[in-house]
């Protein structure tokens, strides 16, 4: 089957996308403990896409502890 993709239809679909911006730790999405975020950009346009949780050492520690429990 071939479907013709129209620019307007693609733009409409993309506009509905929701990005997960939190860290995935211990089976759930969570903010960075510091509350800090950073902006990720679309490499094709240079425009901002989303604010992402900026994990640091304490977030890595939480993730490692959760992984060890799961293992």
NORTASUL-V972068 format. One line per field, one symbol per residue. ss: DSSP state (h for helix, s for strand, l for the rest). burial: b if it has 16 or more other C-alpha atoms within 10 Angstrom, else e. Layout:
# NORTASUL-V972068
ss: ???
burial: ???
This chain:
# NORTASUL-V972068
ss: llllllhhhhhhhhhlllllllsssllsssllllllsssssllllllsssssslllhhhhhhhhhhhhhhl
burial: eeeeeeeeeeeeeeeeeeeebbbebeeeeebbeeeebeeeeeeeeeeeebbbbbbeeebeeebeeeeeeee
